[in-house]
Structure formats: C-alpha cells, structure tokens
C-alpha cells in the first residue's frame, strides 16, 4: 500500500539557504544599480532553493521544470525549440542539451512539424505530465518558503514585499 501523500510544506532552514545577499552597494552604483544587485541576490537565493528541492524530489532542475511547464501549457503539449528557448530564458545550445536530458529520461520527445518538415518540436510525454503535476506543489511550496525566508533578510525584505503586492 503506498504511503499517504504529505501535504506539509518542506521546511527550509537558514543553514539550507544559500548566502546570496550582496555586500553593501558601492558608492558608484546608482539607486537603480543597487536595487538591481539586490534583485539578482533575491533571484539567486530563491532559484537555488527551488532547484535543490526539484532535483531532490524529481531529478529535474528548475530549467527542466520550466520547460515542462511551458510544454504542458502549450497547444498539443509541444513547442518549437526557439519558443522553448524564449520560455526558459536560456540560449539555444543550453536548451538543446536540456531537451536531450529530458528526452533521455522520457519526460519529453522530439516531434516533427507536419506543416514544415524542417520544424522540430519538443513535446511533453505522459510521464513528463505526471512528473510535472507532482512537481508543481513542491515548486509552489518551496517558492513560498524561499520568499518568506528572504523576507527576513533586511537587504531583501522590501523586494519580497513589493513582489507580494504585485500578486494582489
């Protein structure tokens, strides 16, 4: 009999959180430059925690999760490689390697375009949809915890607060 599925959010401790808070902004940076530095630090911290949880739970990284998400939301569950490149914010070479990894694990498959023989699509498989659906709650939970943890950092608290305001 399978174990009951836990709905408890994984707890991220301060020790597990990567140290990405930037040093004090040099005097040469404008207010915009200093803000951007803090935003990059927030992004790095959250990405690292989400990446670790996805890898530990499902053997995929954040880019792979985003690729599965993009394909899952696309018509027929497939995307042109160039569109996938834009969706995951990676260069074409990195996306090609990522798609190869996803294909090797059976999460996606390459499909030819019926209308354009030169067109290559990446399509999510049934196994990929299953992994994606199971990964979504982990992604959402760890994302929320990572933002909560970052909100406790005085350098990042204001950014997290503004992000929260954007959701409403």
Secondary structure, 3 states (H helix, E strand, C coil): CCCCCCCCCCCCCCCCCCCCCCCCCCCCCCHHHHHHHHHHHHHHHHHHHHHHHHHHHHCCCHHHHHHHHHHHHCHHHEEEHHHHHHHHCCCHHHHHHHHHHHHHCCCEEEEECCCCCCCEEEEECHHHHHHHHHHHHHHHHHHHHHHHHHHCCCCCHHHHHHHHHHHC
